[in-house]
Amino acid sequence: MSIEHTQQNVELLKNNLFMELSTLFEQQKSIEWNIESFNKLFKSYLNSLLRTEFELFMKDTTRQSYRNGYSSRVIKTVYGEIEVKVPRDREGNFNSEILTKYSSSTEELSKVILQLFQFGLSHNDVCTFINNIYGVKYSRQTVSSMTQVTDQFVEEFNTRNLSERYIALFLDATYIPIKFENEIKKQALHLVVAINEFGHQEIIAYSIGFRETLTLWAEVLDDIKSRGVRDIDIVATDGFVGINTVVQSRFPTTKIQRCTVHVLRNIIDRVTLEDAPAVRGDFSSLFHNIDYESFNKQLDYLLVKYKKYGDTLKKIFTDENITTYLSFPVLMHRTIRTTNRIESINQKIKTRIRFKQSFQNTRSFERTLVASIIQQNNQSDKPVGGLLDYIKRKKR
């Protein structure tokens, strides 16, 4: 047998490996699926391929070589590790092309499949994509088993230990379309963004429900407390009714900041369209004051200027949590007086999933969500501006 002929046969084995594997996967339909049964069959199949490849190698008349038993090699699959027997020749000239092809191909496919799930595709979507692009017909059950990896990411994120102390938390909810009982319903994603004691921003927790509720916020806060959080300097919220009590019942020493952007919207809703531009400009500048004295002085002036609205505007400012940020260093004001930080993150999440009209279920969305969270957390490598001096003083 010529070298060219041998190489052609090996290349044929390499190119058909995926199709042979798909046949193996399809055989699993007739038995109860589990990782152990897959690895057992796959090990048997791969050993057979290696023996076939070695026989082609030994039949090559241009080589003078002798058999020399087997060596063991551990192969990583998407389901764990298996040990295969690699044939050897006495001169050590045999190098398996099959294992080289298998390693690069399965790593590529595994990454692609995980990414597809992280972007919210259904099992059927993934099967169709892999078949069309790679020519591999994975069964829905097989692809479903591969999601164990992405589900593990979700589980690890939701159970990992958290820091004892955070400088600030930002709480906000946004709505995501998720399928429930064959109907698309918008469900509330409750998100918790934190600035840790090193000044870095990170998304630390979330919860999903049919609407924003105090019950779900309580569950989220109880969850982060159970995972180690003990001390939070300030929590910024959008003013959701009752949220202050929920926060301080769990973290009594924590200060509350009501988002000044939401306060401004509340003010604008209470004036005429003609006055709205001037009111927006005046009250926006109010929140740029750096201390209580200057803030109250300008507020008194504005309440007189817009006295035609009576006590409507004055009543808004009876909420003392509007000015909590003034008790912190000036350089921190821009960061902690609004929930803009978390709303920006919500927008990034929605941008990532915009091609999906809806998710098949909550778990499907969670895979995409956690992938996005991990990506954003890993990108947060610089301290949030204006916090370093505050952090240094707190550590003294």
Secondary structure, DSSP 4 states (H G I P E B T S, - for coil): --HHHHHHHHHHHHHTHHHHHHHHHHHGGGS---HHHHHHHHHHHHHHHHHHHHHHHHT-TT----EEEEEEEEEEETTEEEEEEEEEETTS----HHHHHHHHHHHHHHHHHHHHHHTT--HHHHHHHHHHHH-----HHHHHHHHHHHHHHHHHHHHS---SEEEEEEEEEEEEEEEETTEEEEEEEEEEEEEETTS-EEEEEEEEESS--HHHHHHHHHHHHHTT--EEEEEEE---TTHHHHHHHHSTT-EEEE-HHHHHHHHHTTS-TTTHHHHHHHHHHHTT-SSHHHHHHHHHHHHHHTGGGTTHHHHHTT-GGGGGGGGS-GGGHHHHS-SHHHHHHHHHHHHHTTT-S-BSSHHHHHHHHHHHHHHHHHH--SPPTT-HHHHHHHH-
